[in-house]
């Protein structure tokens, strides 16, 4: 596809400079478009915010209250050595 665009010269020069030697304008614009697509897709996904109606609740582990915790002492025997 061919497209004619007007881009600020200073901004384009900075972008070309950041790509380093060996980069060409077509690769730069291709990367810009790919980045735009990824960023917009991420924004749309974040905007959904877990709103899918068919989604089951996610079980979460919560720490036990302090009152229900018990101290347990363990003895371990490995090849006749006590730890």
mmCIF file of the N, C-alpha and C atoms, coordinates in Angstrom:
data_MODEL
# 
_entry.id   MODEL 
# 
loop_
_atom_site.group_PDB 
_atom_site.id 
_atom_site.type_symbol 
_atom_site.label_atom_id 
_atom_site.label_alt_id 
_atom_site.label_comp_id 
_atom_site.label_asym_id 
_atom_site.label_entity_id 
_atom_site.label_seq_id 
_atom_site.pdbx_PDB_ins_code 
_atom_site.Cartn_x 
_atom_site.Cartn_y 
_atom_site.Cartn_z 
_atom_site.occupancy 
_atom_site.B_iso_or_equiv 
_atom_site.pdbx_formal_charge 
_atom_site.auth_seq_id 
_atom_site.auth_comp_id 
_atom_site.auth_asym_id 
_atom_site.auth_atom_id 
_atom_site.pdbx_PDB_model_num 
ATOM 1   N N  . UNK A 1 1  ? 0.840   -1.171  0.000  1.00 0.00 ? 1  UNK A N  1 
ATOM 2   C CA . UNK A 1 1  ? 0.000   0.000   0.000  1.00 0.00 ? 1  UNK A CA 1 
ATOM 3   C C  . UNK A 1 1  ? 0.885   1.234   0.000  1.00 0.00 ? 1  UNK A C  1 
ATOM 4   N N  . UNK A 1 2  ? 0.506   2.194   -0.757 1.00 0.00 ? 2  UNK A N  1 
ATOM 5   C CA . UNK A 1 2  ? 1.247   3.446   -0.790 1.00 0.00 ? 2  UNK A CA 1 
ATOM 6   C C  . UNK A 1 2  ? 0.416   4.512   -0.110 1.00 0.00 ? 2  UNK A C  1 
ATOM 7   N N  . UNK A 1 3  ? 1.117   5.362   0.651  1.00 0.00 ? 3  UNK A N  1 
ATOM 8   C CA . UNK A 1 3  ? 0.440   6.392   1.417  1.00 0.00 ? 3  UNK A CA 1 
ATOM 9   C C  . UNK A 1 3  ? 1.333   7.609   1.478  1.00 0.00 ? 3  UNK A C  1 
ATOM 10  N N  . UNK A 1 4  ? 0.756   8.774   1.308  1.00 0.00 ? 4  UNK A N  1 
ATOM 11  C CA . UNK A 1 4  ? 1.506   10.022  1.420  1.00 0.00 ? 4  UNK A CA 1 
ATOM 12  C C  . UNK A 1 4  ? 1.100   10.683  2.726  1.00 0.00 ? 4  UNK A C  1 
ATOM 13  N N  . UNK A 1 5  ? 2.092   10.990  3.556  1.00 0.00 ? 5  UNK A N  1 
ATOM 14  C CA . UNK A 1 5  ? 1.816   11.620  4.852  1.00 0.00 ? 5  UNK A CA 1 
ATOM 15  C C  . UNK A 1 5  ? 2.694   12.848  5.023  1.00 0.00 ? 5  UNK A C  1 
ATOM 16  N N  . UNK A 1 6  ? 2.244   13.757  5.867  1.00 0.00 ? 6  UNK A N  1 
ATOM 17  C CA . UNK A 1 6  ? 3.031   14.932  6.218  1.00 0.00 ? 6  UNK A CA 1 
ATOM 18  C C  . UNK A 1 6  ? 3.479   14.762  7.663  1.00 0.00 ? 6  UNK A C  1 
ATOM 19  N N  . UNK A 1 7  ? 4.791   14.747  7.872  1.00 0.00 ? 7  UNK A N  1 
ATOM 20  C CA . UNK A 1 7  ? 5.361   14.530  9.201  1.00 0.00 ? 7  UNK A CA 1 
ATOM 21  C C  . UNK A 1 7  ? 6.291   15.684  9.520  1.00 0.00 ? 7  UNK A C  1 
ATOM 22  N N  . UNK A 1 8  ? 6.267   16.118  10.769 1.00 0.00 ? 8  UNK A N  1 
ATOM 23  C CA . UNK A 1 8  ? 7.164   17.173  11.231 1.00 0.00 ? 8  UNK A CA 1 
ATOM 24  C C  . UNK A 1 8  ? 8.611   16.728  10.992 1.00 0.00 ? 8  UNK A C  1 
ATOM 25  N N  . UNK A 1 9  ? 9.397   17.563  10.325 1.00 0.00 ? 9  UNK A N  1 
ATOM 26  C CA . UNK A 1 9  ? 10.775  17.211  9.969  1.00 0.00 ? 9  UNK A CA 1 
ATOM 27  C C  . UNK A 1 9  ? 11.634  16.922  11.193 1.00 0.00 ? 9  UNK A C  1 
ATOM 28  N N  . UNK A 1 10 ? 11.514  17.741  12.235 1.00 0.00 ? 10 UNK A N  1 
ATOM 29  C CA . UNK A 1 10 ? 12.336  17.535  13.436 1.00 0.00 ? 10 UNK A CA 1 
ATOM 30  C C  . UNK A 1 10 ? 11.984  16.220  14.131 1.00 0.00 ? 10 UNK A C  1 
ATOM 31  N N  . UNK A 1 11 ? 10.701  15.935  14.227 1.00 0.00 ? 11 UNK A N  1 
ATOM 32  C CA . UNK A 1 11 ? 10.261  14.696  14.863 1.00 0.00 ? 11 UNK A CA 1 
ATOM 33  C C  . UNK A 1 11 ? 10.738  13.486  14.073 1.00 0.00 ? 11 UNK A C  1 
ATOM 34  N N  . UNK A 1 12 ? 10.626  13.561  12.757 1.00 0.00 ? 12 UNK A N  1 
ATOM 35  C CA . UNK A 1 12 ? 11.073  12.450  11.921 1.00 0.00 ? 12 UNK A CA 1 
ATOM 36  C C  . UNK A 1 12 ? 12.585  12.269  12.023 1.00 0.00 ? 12 UNK A C  1 
ATOM 37  N N  . UNK A 1 13 ? 13.329  13.375  12.061 1.00 0.00 ? 13 UNK A N  1 
ATOM 38  C CA . UNK A 1 13 ? 14.791  13.290  12.186 1.00 0.00 ? 13 UNK A CA 1 
ATOM 39  C C  . UNK A 1 13 ? 15.176  12.624  13.502 1.00 0.00 ? 13 UNK A C  1 
ATOM 40  N N  . UNK A 1 14 ? 14.467  12.945  14.590 1.00 0.00 ? 14 UNK A N  1 
ATOM 41  C CA . UNK A 1 14 ? 14.747  12.304  15.884 1.00 0.00 ? 14 UNK A CA 1 
ATOM 42  C C  . UNK A 1 14 ? 14.467  10.808  15.818 1.00 0.00 ? 14 UNK A C  1 
ATOM 43  N N  . UNK A 1 15 ? 13.366  10.442  15.180 1.00 0.00 ? 15 UNK A N  1 
ATOM 44  C CA . UNK A 1 15 ? 13.019  9.027   15.068 1.00 0.00 ? 15 UNK A CA 1 
ATOM 45  C C  . UNK A 1 15 ? 14.054  8.269   14.250 1.00 0.00 ? 15 UNK A C  1 
ATOM 46  N N  . UNK A 1 16 ? 14.498  8.858   13.150 1.00 0.00 ? 16 UNK A N  1 
ATOM 47  C CA . UNK A 1 16 ? 15.523  8.222   12.317 1.00 0.00 ? 16 UNK A CA 1 
ATOM 48  C C  . UNK A 1 16 ? 16.823  8.094   13.098 1.00 0.00 ? 16 UNK A C  1 
ATOM 49  N N  . UNK A 1 17 ? 17.164  9.120   13.856 1.00 0.00 ? 17 UNK A N  1 
ATOM 50  C CA . UNK A 1 17 ? 18.390  9.093   14.654 1.00 0.00 ? 17 UNK A CA 1 
ATOM 51  C C  . UNK A 1 17 ? 18.324  7.985   15.708 1.00 0.00 ? 17 UNK A C  1 
ATOM 52  N N  . UNK A 1 18 ? 17.159  7.771   16.289 1.00 0.00 ? 18 UNK A N  1 
ATOM 53  C CA . UNK A 1 18 ? 17.011  6.751   17.324 1.00 0.00 ? 18 UNK A CA 1 
ATOM 54  C C  . UNK A 1 18 ? 17.087  5.339   16.764 1.00 0.00 ? 18 UNK A C  1 
ATOM 55  N N  . UNK A 1 19 ? 16.747  5.160   15.496 1.00 0.00 ? 19 UNK A N  1 
ATOM 56  C CA . UNK A 1 19 ? 16.818  3.824   14.907 1.00 0.00 ? 19 UNK A CA 1 
ATOM 57  C C  . UNK A 1 19 ? 18.251  3.413   14.635 1.00 0.00 ? 19 UNK A C  1 
ATOM 58  N N  . UNK A 1 20 ? 19.128  4.376   14.549 1.00 0.00 ? 20 UNK A N  1 
ATOM 59  C CA . UNK A 1 20 ? 20.534  4.064   14.334 1.00 0.00 ? 20 UNK A CA 1 
ATOM 60  C C  . UNK A 1 20 ? 20.846  3.851   12.869 1.00 0.00 ? 20 UNK A C  1 
ATOM 61  N N  . UNK A 1 21 ? 22.119  3.585   12.590 1.00 0.00 ? 21 UNK A N  1 
ATOM 62  C CA . UNK A 1 21 ? 22.533  3.395   11.198 1.00 0.00 ? 21 UNK A CA 1 
ATOM 63  C C  . UNK A 1 21 ? 21.947  2.104   10.627 1.00 0.00 ? 21 UNK A C  1 
ATOM 64  N N  . UNK A 1 22 ? 21.657  2.141   9.365  1.00 0.00 ? 22 UNK A N  1 
ATOM 65  C CA . UNK A 1 22 ? 21.154  0.943   8.695  1.00 0.00 ? 22 UNK A CA 1 
ATOM 66  C C  . UNK A 1 22 ? 19.637  0.852   8.663  1.00 0.00 ? 22 UNK A C  1 
ATOM 67  N N  . UNK A 1 23 ? 18.962  1.665   9.458  1.00 0.00 ? 23 UNK A N  1 
ATOM 68  C CA . UNK A 1 23 ? 17.502  1.647   9.437  1.00 0.00 ? 23 UNK A CA 1 
ATOM 69  C C  . UNK A 1 23 ? 16.991  2.479   8.282  1.00 0.00 ? 23 UNK A C  1 
ATOM 70  N N  . UNK A 1 24 ? 15.918  2.029   7.669  1.00 0.00 ? 24 UNK A N  1 
ATOM 71  C CA . UNK A 1 24 ? 15.373  2.838   6.579  1.00 0.00 ? 24 UNK A CA 1 
ATOM 72  C C  . UNK A 1 24 ? 13.990  3.358   6.964  1.00 0.00 ? 24 UNK A C  1 
ATOM 73  N N  . UNK A 1 25 ? 13.486  4.274   6.176  1.00 0.00 ? 25 UNK A N  1 
ATOM 74  C CA . UNK A 1 25 ? 12.230  4.952   6.490  1.00 0.00 ? 25 UNK A CA 1 
ATOM 75  C C  . UNK A 1 25 ? 11.047  3.988   6.495  1.00 0.00 ? 25 UNK A C  1 
ATOM 76  N N  . UNK A 1 26 ? 11.036  3.035   5.592  1.00 0.00 ? 26 UNK A N  1 
ATOM 77  C CA . UNK A 1 26 ? 9.925   2.078   5.527  1.00 0.00 ? 26 UNK A CA 1 
ATOM 78  C C  . UNK A 1 26 ? 9.874   1.227   6.793  1.00 0.00 ? 26 UNK A C  1 
ATOM 79  N N  . UNK A 1 27 ? 11.042  0.761   7.253  1.00 0.00 ? 27 UNK A N  1 
ATOM 80  C CA . UNK A 1 27 ? 11.088  -0.027  8.489  1.00 0.00 ? 27 UNK A CA 1 
ATOM 81  C C  . UNK A 1 27 ? 10.638  0.801   9.685  1.00 0.00 ? 27 UNK A C  1 
ATOM 82  N N  . UNK A 1 28 ? 11.048  2.060   9.712  1.00 0.00 ? 28 UNK A N  1 
ATOM 83  C CA . UNK A 1 28 ? 10.663  2.954   10.797 1.00 0.00 ? 28 UNK A CA 1 
ATOM 84  C C  . UNK A 1 28 ? 9.145   3.119   10.845 1.00 0.00 ? 28 UNK A C  1 
ATOM 85  N N  . UNK A 1 29 ? 8.529   3.409   9.722  1.00 0.00 ? 29 UNK A N  1 
ATOM 86  C CA . UNK A 1 29 ? 7.081   3.594   9.686  1.00 0.00 ? 29 UNK A CA 1 
ATOM 87  C C  . UNK A 1 29 ? 6.341   2.296   9.997  1.00 0.00 ? 29 UNK A C  1 
ATOM 88  N N  . UNK A 1 30 ? 6.868   1.166   9.551  1.00 0.00 ? 30 UNK A N  1 
ATOM 89  C CA . UNK A 1 30 ? 6.263   -0.131  9.859  1.00 0.00 ? 30 UNK A CA 1 
ATOM 90  C C  . UNK A 1 30 ? 6.280   -0.374  11.367 1.00 0.00 ? 30 UNK A C  1 
ATOM 91  N N  . UNK A 1 31 ? 7.399   -0.051  12.003 1.00 0.00 ? 31 UNK A N  1 
ATOM 92  C CA . UNK A 1 31 ? 7.524   -0.214  13.455 1.00 0.00 ? 31 UNK A CA 1 
ATOM 93  C C  . UNK A 1 31 ? 6.580   0.729   14.196 1.00 0.00 ? 31 UNK A C  1 
ATOM 94  N N  . UNK A 1 32 ? 6.441   1.945   13.697 1.00 0.00 ? 32 UNK A N  1 
ATOM 95  C CA . UNK A 1 32 ? 5.519   2.914   14.307 1.00 0.00 ? 32 UNK A CA 1 
ATOM 96  C C  . UNK A 1 32 ? 4.092   2.375   14.268 1.00 0.00 ? 32 UNK A C  1 
ATOM 97  N N  . UNK A 1 33 ? 3.680   1.839   13.139 1.00 0.00 ? 33 UNK A N  1 
ATOM 98  C CA . UNK A 1 33 ? 2.317   1.321   13.009 1.00 0.00 ? 33 UNK A CA 1 
ATOM 99  C C  . UNK A 1 33 ? 2.119   0.100   13.904 1.00 0.00 ? 33 UNK A C  1 
ATOM 100 N N  . UNK A 1 34 ? 3.099   -0.802  13.941 1.00 0.00 ? 34 UNK A N  1 
ATOM 101 C CA . UNK A 1 34 ? 2.999   -1.970  14.825 1.00 0.00 ? 34 UNK A CA 1 
ATOM 102 C C  . UNK A 1 34 ? 2.877   -1.552  16.283 1.00 0.00 ? 34 UNK A C  1 
ATOM 103 N N  . UNK A 1 35 ? 3.658   -0.564  16.684 1.00 0.00 ? 35 UNK A N  1 
ATOM 104 C CA . UNK A 1 35 ? 3.603   -0.080  18.064 1.00 0.00 ? 35 UNK A CA 1 
ATOM 105 C C  . UNK A 1 35 ? 2.249   0.541   18.367 1.00 0.00 ? 35 UNK A C  1 
ATOM 106 N N  . UNK A 1 36 ? 1.738   1.321   17.447 1.00 0.00 ? 36 UNK A N  1 
ATOM 107 C CA . UNK A 1 36 ? 0.420   1.929   17.628 1.00 0.00 ? 36 UNK A CA 1 
ATOM 108 C C  . UNK A 1 36 ? -0.656  0.861   17.807 1.00 0.00 ? 36 UNK A C  1 
ATOM 109 N N  . UNK A 1 37 ? -0.617  -0.173  16.989 1.00 0.00 ? 37 UNK A N  1 
ATOM 110 C CA . UNK A 1 37 ? -1.606  -1.251  17.086 1.00 0.00 ? 37 UNK A CA 1 
ATOM 111 C C  . UNK A 1 37 ? -1.504  -1.947  18.439 1.00 0.00 ? 37 UNK A C  1 
ATOM 112 N N  . UNK A 1 38 ? -0.279  -2.254  18.902 1.00 0.00 ? 38 UNK A N  1 
ATOM 113 C CA . UNK A 1 38 ? -0.100  -2.915  20.204 1.00 0.00 ? 38 UNK A CA 1 
ATOM 114 C C  . UNK A 1 38 ? -0.604  -2.047  21.348 1.00 0.00 ? 38 UNK A C  1 
ATOM 115 N N  . UNK A 1 39 ? -0.270  -0.760  21.316 1.00 0.00 ? 39 UNK A N  1 
ATOM 116 C CA . UNK A 1 39 ? -0.672  0.149   22.395 1.00 0.00 ? 39 UNK A CA 1 
ATOM 117 C C  . UNK A 1 39 ? -2.190  0.283   22.440 1.00 0.00 ? 39 UNK A C  1 
ATOM 118 N N  . UNK A 1 40 ? -2.810  0.456   21.293 1.00 0.00 ? 40 UNK A N  1 
ATOM 119 C CA . UNK A 1 40 ? -4.265  0.606   21.266 1.00 0.00 ? 40 UNK A CA 1 
ATOM 120 C C  . UNK A 1 40 ? -4.966  -0.683  21.699 1.00 0.00 ? 40 UNK A C  1 
ATOM 121 N N  . UNK A 1 41 ? -4.433  -1.830  21.298 1.00 0.00 ? 41 UNK A N  1 
ATOM 122 C CA . UNK A 1 41 ? -5.018  -3.103  21.727 1.00 0.00 ? 41 UNK A CA 1 
ATOM 123 C C  . UNK A 1 41 ? -4.909  -3.253  23.243 1.00 0.00 ? 41 UNK A C  1 
ATOM 124 N N  . UNK A 1 42 ? -3.777  -2.859  23.811 1.00 0.00 ? 42 UNK A N  1 
ATOM 125 C CA . UNK A 1 42 ? -3.605  -2.931  25.265 1.00 0.00 ? 42 UNK A CA 1 
ATOM 126 C C  . UNK A 1 42 ? -4.564  -1.988  25.978 1.00 0.00 ? 42 UNK A C  1 
ATOM 127 N N  . UNK A 1 43 ? -4.760  -0.807  25.444 1.00 0.00 ? 43 UNK A N  1 
ATOM 128 C CA . UNK A 1 43 ? -5.712  0.142   26.050 1.00 0.00 ? 43 UNK A CA 1 
ATOM 129 C C  . UNK A 1 43 ? -7.131  -0.406  26.024 1.00 0.00 ? 43 UNK A C  1 
ATOM 130 N N  . UNK A 1 44 ? -7.504  -0.992  24.901 1.00 0.00 ? 44 UNK A N  1 
ATOM 131 C CA . UNK A 1 44 ? -8.857  -1.557  24.806 1.00 0.00 ? 44 UNK A CA 1 
ATOM 132 C C  . UNK A 1 44 ? -9.033  -2.719  25.768 1.00 0.00 ? 44 UNK A C  1 
ATOM 133 N N  . UNK A 1 45 ? -8.018  -3.548  25.888 1.00 0.00 ? 45 UNK A N  1 
ATOM 134 C CA . UNK A 1 45 ? -8.081  -4.670  26.818 1.00 0.00 ? 45 UNK A CA 1 
ATOM 135 C C  . UNK A 1 45 ? -8.178  -4.171  28.258 1.00 0.00 ? 45 UNK A C  1 
ATOM 136 N N  . UNK A 1 46 ? -7.395  -3.160  28.591 1.00 0.00 ? 46 UNK A N  1 
ATOM 137 C CA . UNK A 1 46 ? -7.445  -2.594  29.941 1.00 0.00 ? 46 UNK A CA 1 
ATOM 138 C C  . UNK A 1 46 ? -8.797  -1.945  30.212 1.00 0.00 ? 46 UNK A C  1 
ATOM 139 N N  . UNK A 1 47 ? -9.389  -1.339  29.190 1.00 0.00 ? 47 UNK A N  1 
ATOM 140 C CA . UNK A 1 47 ? -10.692 -0.689  29.365 1.00 0.00 ? 47 UNK A CA 1 
ATOM 141 C C  . UNK A 1 47 ? -11.788 -1.706  29.660 1.00 0.00 ? 47 UNK A C  1 
ATOM 142 N N  . UNK A 1 48 ? -11.622 -2.931  29.171 1.00 0.00 ? 48 UNK A N  1 
ATOM 143 C CA . UNK A 1 48 ? -12.607 -3.962  29.484 1.00 0.00 ? 48 UNK A CA 1 
ATOM 144 C C  . UNK A 1 48 ? -12.627 -4.237  30.984 1.00 0.00 ? 48 UNK A C  1 
ATOM 145 N N  . UNK A 1 49 ? -11.467 -4.212  31.600 1.00 0.00 ? 49 UNK A N  1 
ATOM 146 C CA . UNK A 1 49 ? -11.362 -4.338  33.053 1.00 0.00 ? 49 UNK A CA 1 
ATOM 147 C C  . UNK A 1 49 ? -12.039 -5.553  33.644 1.00 0.00 ? 49 UNK A C  1 
ATOM 148 N N  . UNK A 1 50 ? -11.948 -6.697  32.996 1.00 0.00 ? 50 UNK A N  1 
ATOM 149 C CA . UNK A 1 50 ? -12.549 -7.903  33.550 1.00 0.00 ? 50 UNK A CA 1 
ATOM 150 C C  . UNK A 1 50 ? -14.067 -7.878  33.497 1.00 0.00 ? 50 UNK A C  1 
ATOM 151 N N  . UNK A 1 51 ? -14.638 -7.341  32.443 1.00 0.00 ? 51 UNK A N  1 
ATOM 152 C CA . UNK A 1 51 ? -16.086 -7.192  32.365 1.00 0.00 ? 51 UNK A CA 1 
ATOM 153 C C  . UNK A 1 51 ? -16.778 -8.300  31.575 1.00 0.00 ? 51 UNK A C  1 
ATOM 154 N N  . UNK A 1 52 ? -16.063 -9.347  31.224 1.00 0.00 ? 52 UNK A N  1 
ATOM 155 C CA . UNK A 1 52 ? -16.682 -10.419 30.456 1.00 0.00 ? 52 UNK A CA 1 
ATOM 156 C C  . UNK A 1 52 ? -17.729 -11.113 31.317 1.00 0.00 ? 52 UNK A C  1 
ATOM 157 N N  . UNK A 1 53 ? -18.957 -11.169 30.844 1.00 0.00 ? 53 UNK A N  1 
ATOM 158 C CA . UNK A 1 53 ? -20.051 -11.710 31.656 1.00 0.00 ? 53 UNK A CA 1 
ATOM 159 C C  . UNK A 1 53 ? -19.934 -13.217 31.875 1.00 0.00 ? 53 UNK A C  1 
ATOM 160 N N  . UNK A 1 54 ? -19.271 -13.929 30.990 1.00 0.00 ? 54 UNK A N  1 
ATOM 161 C CA . UNK A 1 54 ? -19.139 -15.376 31.128 1.00 0.00 ? 54 UNK A CA 1 
ATOM 162 C C  . UNK A 1 54 ? -17.965 -15.807 31.993 1.00 0.00 ? 54 UNK A C  1 
ATOM 163 N N  . UNK A 1 55 ? -17.247 -14.849 32.548 1.00 0.00 ? 55 UNK A N  1 
ATOM 164 C CA . UNK A 1 55 ? -16.051 -15.168 33.322 1.00 0.00 ? 55 UNK A CA 1 
ATOM 165 C C  . UNK A 1 55 ? -16.418 -15.664 34.725 1.00 0.00 ? 55 UNK A C  1 
ATOM 166 N N  . UNK A 1 56 ? -15.867 -16.802 35.103 1.00 0.00 ? 56 UNK A N  1 
ATOM 167 C CA . UNK A 1 56 ? -16.096 -17.340 36.451 1.00 0.00 ? 56 UNK A CA 1 
ATOM 168 C C  . UNK A 1 56 ? -15.249 -16.572 37.455 1.00 0.00 ? 56 UNK A C  1 
ATOM 169 N N  . UNK A 1 57 ? -15.704 -16.562 38.712 1.00 0.00 ? 57 UNK A N  1 
ATOM 170 C CA . UNK A 1 57 ? -14.921 -15.910 39.755 1.00 0.00 ? 57 UNK A CA 1 
ATOM 171 C C  . UNK A 1 57 ? -13.579 -16.608 39.898 1.00 0.00 ? 57 UNK A C  1 
ATOM 172 N N  . UNK A 1 58 ? -12.554 -15.834 40.131 1.00 0.00 ? 58 UNK A N  1 
ATOM 173 C CA . UNK A 1 58 ? -11.212 -16.373 40.299 1.00 0.00 ? 58 UNK A CA 1 
ATOM 174 C C  . UNK A 1 58 ? -10.978 -16.603 41.785 1.00 0.00 ? 58 UNK A C  1 
ATOM 175 N N  . UNK A 1 59 ? -10.695 -17.854 42.180 1.00 0.00 ? 59 UNK A N  1 
ATOM 176 C CA . UNK A 1 59 ? -10.455 -18.091 43.608 1.00 0.00 ? 59 UNK A CA 1 
ATOM 177 C C  . UNK A 1 59 ? -9.159  -17.415 44.043 1.00 0.00 ? 59 UNK A C  1 
ATOM 178 N N  . UNK A 1 60 ? -9.204  -16.792 45.178 1.00 0.00 ? 60 UNK A N  1 
ATOM 179 C CA . UNK A 1 60 ? -8.036  -16.091 45.692 1.00 0.00 ? 60 UNK A CA 1 
ATOM 180 C C  . UNK A 1 60 ? -7.708  -16.631 47.072 1.00 0.00 ? 60 UNK A C  1 
ATOM 181 N N  . UNK A 1 61 ? -6.438  -16.771 47.345 1.00 0.00 ? 61 UNK A N  1 
ATOM 182 C CA . UNK A 1 61 ? -6.005  -17.219 48.668 1.00 0.00 ? 61 UNK A CA 1 
ATOM 183 C C  . UNK A 1 61 ? -5.815  -16.006 49.544 1.00 0.00 ? 61 UNK A C  1 
ATOM 184 N N  . UNK A 1 62 ? -6.407  -16.072 50.694 1.00 0.00 ? 62 UNK A N  1 
ATOM 185 C CA . UNK A 1 62 ? -6.250  -14.994 51.658 1.00 0.00 ? 62 UNK A CA 1 
ATOM 186 C C  . UNK A 1 62 ? -5.509  -15.536 52.860 1.00 0.00 ? 62 UNK A C  1 
ATOM 187 N N  . UNK A 1 63 ? -4.665  -14.719 53.450 1.00 0.00 ? 63 UNK A N  1 
ATOM 188 C CA . UNK A 1 63 ? -3.941  -15.199 54.631 1.00 0.00 ? 63 UNK A CA 1 
ATOM 189 C C  . UNK A 1 63 ? -4.910  -15.469 55.777 1.00 0.00 ? 63 UNK A C  1 
ATOM 190 N N  . UNK A 1 64 ? -4.574  -16.488 56.573 1.00 0.00 ? 64 UNK A N  1 
ATOM 191 C CA . UNK A 1 64 ? -5.396  -16.801 57.741 1.00 0.00 ? 64 UNK A CA 1 
ATOM 192 C C  . UNK A 1 64 ? -5.251  -15.697 58.770 1.00 0.00 ? 64 UNK A C  1 
ATOM 193 N N  . UNK A 1 65 ? -6.299  -15.456 59.540 1.00 0.00 ? 65 UNK A N  1 
ATOM 194 C CA . UNK A 1 65 ? -6.168  -14.472 60.620 1.00 0.00 ? 65 UNK A CA 1 
ATOM 195 C C  . UNK A 1 65 ? -5.132  -14.937 61.638 1.00 0.00 ? 65 UNK A C  1 
ATOM 196 N N  . UNK A 1 66 ? -4.501  -14.011 62.314 1.00 0.00 ? 66 UNK A N  1 
ATOM 197 C CA . UNK A 1 66 ? -3.450  -14.328 63.288 1.00 0.00 ? 66 UNK A CA 1 
ATOM 198 C C  . UNK A 1 66 ? -3.937  -15.311 64.345 1.00 0.00 ? 66 UNK A C  1 
ATOM 199 N N  . UNK A 1 67 ? -5.188  -15.208 64.767 1.00 0.00 ? 67 UNK A N  1 
ATOM 200 C CA . UNK A 1 67 ? -5.696  -16.046 65.855 1.00 0.00 ? 67 UNK A CA 1 
ATOM 201 C C  . UNK A 1 67 ? -5.768  -17.520 65.473 1.00 0.00 ? 67 UNK A C  1 
ATOM 202 N N  . UNK A 1 68 ? -5.876  -17.835 64.193 1.00 0.00 ? 68 UNK A N  1 
ATOM 203 C CA . UNK A 1 68 ? -6.003  -19.230 63.788 1.00 0.00 ? 68 UNK A CA 1 
ATOM 204 C C  . UNK A 1 68 ? -4.664  -19.867 63.431 1.00 0.00 ? 68 UNK A C  1 
ATOM 205 N N  . UNK A 1 69 ? -3.592  -19.106 63.464 1.00 0.00 ? 69 UNK A N  1 
ATOM 206 C CA . UNK A 1 69 ? -2.274  -19.666 63.151 1.00 0.00 ? 69 UNK A CA 1 
ATOM 207 C C  . UNK A 1 69 ? -1.725  -20.393 64.367 1.00 0.00 ? 69 UNK A C  1 
ATOM 208 N N  . UNK A 1 70 ? -1.041  -21.498 64.100 1.00 0.00 ? 70 UNK A N  1 
ATOM 209 C CA . UNK A 1 70 ? -0.430  -22.262 65.173 1.00 0.00 ? 70 UNK A CA 1 
ATOM 210 C C  . UNK A 1 70 ? 1.052   -22.411 64.902 1.00 0.00 ? 70 UNK A C  1 
ATOM 211 N N  . UNK A 1 71 ? 1.813   -22.445 65.962 1.00 0.00 ? 71 UNK A N  1 
ATOM 212 C CA . UNK A 1 71 ? 3.238   -22.726 65.828 1.00 0.00 ? 71 UNK A CA 1 
ATOM 213 C C  . UNK A 1 71 ? 3.417   -24.229 65.801 1.00 0.00 ? 71 UNK A C  1 
ATOM 214 N N  . UNK A 1 72 ? 4.149   -24.724 64.836 1.00 0.00 ? 72 UNK A N  1 
ATOM 215 C CA . UNK A 1 72 ? 4.377   -26.153 64.692 1.00 0.00 ? 72 UNK A CA 1 
ATOM 216 C C  . UNK A 1 72 ? 5.873   -26.384 64.662 1.00 0.00 ? 72 UNK A C  1 
ATOM 217 N N  . UNK A 1 73 ? 6.319   -27.352 65.453 1.00 0.00 ? 73 UNK A N  1 
ATOM 218 C CA . UNK A 1 73 ? 7.730   -27.712 65.462 1.00 0.00 ? 73 UNK A CA 1 
ATOM 219 C C  . UNK A 1 73 ? 7.876   -29.032 64.731 1.00 0.00 ? 73 UNK A C  1 
ATOM 220 N N  . UNK A 1 74 ? 8.802   -29.093 63.793 1.00 0.00 ? 74 UNK A N  1 
ATOM 221 C CA . UNK A 1 74 ? 9.022   -30.298 63.008 1.00 0.00 ? 74 UNK A CA 1 
ATOM 222 C C  . UNK A 1 74 ? 10.394  -30.865 63.306 1.00 0.00 ? 74 UNK A C  1 
ATOM 223 N N  . UNK A 1 75 ? 10.457  -32.188 63.418 1.00 0.00 ? 75 UNK A N  1 
ATOM 224 C CA . UNK A 1 75 ? 11.737  -32.869 63.533 1.00 0.00 ? 75 UNK A CA 1 
ATOM 225 C C  . UNK A 1 75 ? 11.962  -33.621 62.237 1.00 0.00 ? 75 UNK A C  1 
ATOM 226 N N  . UNK A 1 76 ? 13.168  -33.520 61.705 1.00 0.00 ? 76 UNK A N  1 
ATOM 227 C CA . UNK A 1 76 ? 13.478  -34.160 60.434 1.00 0.00 ? 76 UNK A CA 1 
ATOM 228 C C  . UNK A 1 76 ? 14.660  -35.081 60.648 1.00 0.00 ? 76 UNK A C  1 
ATOM 229 N N  . UNK A 1 77 ? 14.549  -36.312 60.155 1.00 0.00 ? 77 UNK A N  1 
ATOM 230 C CA . UNK A 1 77 ? 15.669  -37.251 60.220 1.00 0.00 ? 77 UNK A CA 1 
ATOM 231 C C  . UNK A 1 77 ? 16.106  -37.579 58.804 1.00 0.00 ? 77 UNK A C  1 
ATOM 232 N N  . UNK A 1 78 ? 17.352  -37.301 58.531 1.00 0.00 ? 78 UNK A N  1 
ATOM 233 C CA . UNK A 1 78 ? 17.933  -37.639 57.238 1.00 0.00 ? 78 UNK A CA 1 
ATOM 234 C C  . UNK A 1 78 ? 19.180  -38.452 57.491 1.00 0.00 ? 78 UNK A C  1 
ATOM 235 N N  . UNK A 1 79 ? 19.146  -39.692 57.111 1.00 0.00 ? 79 UNK A N  1 
ATOM 236 C CA . UNK A 1 79 ? 20.300  -40.583 57.241 1.00 0.00 ? 79 UNK A CA 1 
ATOM 237 C C  . UNK A 1 79 ? 20.884  -40.534 58.647 1.00 0.00 ? 79 UNK A C  1 
ATOM 238 N N  . UNK A 1 80 ? 20.026  -40.561 59.642 1.00 0.00 ? 80 UNK A N  1 
ATOM 239 C CA . UNK A 1 80 ? 20.485  -40.605 61.019 1.00 0.00 ? 80 UNK A CA 1 
ATOM 240 C C  . UNK A 1 80 ? 20.924  -39.271 61.589 1.00 0.00 ? 80 UNK A C  1 
ATOM 241 N N  . UNK A 1 81 ? 20.764  -38.176 60.858 1.00 0.00 ? 81 UNK A N  1 
ATOM 242 C CA . UNK A 1 81 ? 21.175  -36.858 61.344 1.00 0.00 ? 81 UNK A CA 1 
ATOM 243 C C  . UNK A 1 81 ? 19.922  -36.090 61.725 1.00 0.00 ? 81 UNK A C  1 
ATOM 244 N N  . UNK A 1 82 ? 19.922  -35.529 62.920 1.00 0.00 ? 82 UNK A N  1 
ATOM 245 C CA . UNK A 1 82 ? 18.784  -34.716 63.344 1.00 0.00 ? 82 UNK A CA 1 
ATOM 246 C C  . UNK A 1 82 ? 19.015  -33.273 62.954 1.00 0.00 ? 82 UNK A C  1 
ATOM 247 N N  . UNK A 1 83 ? 17.973  -32.665 62.482 1.00 0.00 ? 83 UNK A N  1 
ATOM 248 C CA . UNK A 1 83 ? 18.073  -31.257 62.124 1.00 0.00 ? 83 UNK A CA 1 
ATOM 249 C C  . UNK A 1 83 ? 17.215  -30.440 63.052 1.00 0.00 ? 83 UNK A C  1 
# 
